[in-house]
Amino acid sequence: MSLVTLDRPLGEYQEILLARATDESIRAQKVASGGAVSALLIYMLENGIVDGIVVAKRVRGLVAELVIARTREEVLQAAGNRWSVLPYTTKLREALQSEDLKRVALVGLPCQAQFLYQMRMFPLLETDFVSKIYLIISLFCFGTFASEAFVDLLKLRYGLEPERITYIGLEKNFIKVVYDSEEKLIPLQEVLPFVQTGCLVCPDYTGVLSDISAGISENYPGYTVLIARSDRGLELIYRARDHGYLEVRKASADVIEEIETKARGKIVRATRYMSLLL
């Protein structure tokens, strides 16, 4: 049985919320999303709930690396979208084995959340490693690009040097690229051929096997959509609110409808591409 269906495109969850950081310096850095994920991670670090945050950090352009954030500053340095594929499994294990960490939160994509969830539920020989996984946060994901081909598209068709790109995000039917402080909108249909094949057949937009799913609503800029799935995830969101790190309110019906529409779109896309491969 599929974890997501057209009838239940967001999977199982407890609450869907709109949240933003109370710290204006965080909101200023993350205008589009409100910085709620960063604020939640900072709350967990500063209150000793976790020892570190495993997250991807942009090095330059589209290049990223997996890092362990231990401070507010390191969390903020790692904030933002990643549109390239990382060797997540190998680097995650190396990082956790080489660091003196007892409890960590992990931020990844739906496919990575699924891998981490399965490890946590079925540890097998990885017991010591899995016991460190305290919280899994999944970012909404349209897909990641086959790096070399996508870089060639940006260079040859648009004259963009990847090293000078500071942001890539999904905006309606376009990919928005911020390049030397200027914005370029690329039609979504134009970049679909450069999305990883595995992403094209993945039906999960929000990360249904995470503790918390996080993304943006185009209708509510400046806020983060948080989908609380587990008891722990929901409790942490409200504890962060009670400690003054987050502003939180229930998501309205139009927010849920917007996210469900995008999630259904990914299910339909996955079904279509899967039929082509079979």
C-alpha positions, 0 to 999 in steps of 0.5 A: 500500500502506498504511503501517499495516494491522490485521496491522501497526498500528504500521508498521515499527520497530526496538525498542519501549521503556519510558523515563523521565527520570532527572531527578526534576524532569522526572518530577515535571512529567510524572508520567503519561509519565515525561518521556522525550521532554523528557529526550531533547530536553534531551540533544540541546540540551545536547550540541550535537546540535541547535540548537533544537526545534520544538514546540507550546507551550500559551499558554492553555487549548486555544490553542497556538503553534509555538515554537523551544525552545533551552534546558532551561527552554523544552523543559519549558515546551512539554511536554504534549498539544495538542488544537487544530490549528495552521497547522504548515506555514506557521509551521514554515517561517517559524520556520526561515527567521527563525532562525539554525538549522542542525539541528533536531528536530521534535515533532509529530503523525502527520500532521505527521510524514508531511509532514516525512518527505516533505519530507525524502525529496523536497526539490524546491525546499526543499533548504536548508529540509529540510537542517535537519530532523535528527530527527522525533518523533511523539506518539501521536494519537487526533485533534484537535478542531474548536476552536470546537465543542469549546469550546462543548461544554465551556462549555455542557454541562460549564461549563468555561472553556477558558482555565482548562484545564491538561491534556487527555488520553486515558484508556481510554474517556474524555477527562480534563480537568484544570480548576482542579486538578480532574479531569473525565472526558468519555466518548470517544463524546461528543466523537467528533463534535467531532474534525476530519474529517481525523483521523477518516479518518486510520489512523495512531495512532503516526506511522509515518514518524517517527524516534521515536514516543512516547506513554503506556501506561495499564498503566505510568504514569510511563513513556513508550513509545518506538518507535524506527523509524530508526537515528538515533532508536534511537542517540539513545535509547541515547546519552541513556541512556548520558549519564545522561538516560534510564532505558530498558528493553525494552517487555514484550508487554503494552505492545506489545499495548496500543499495537497495540490502540489503533492497530487501533482508529484504523484501524477508525475511519478505515475506517468514516468513509472508507466514509461519505465515499465 
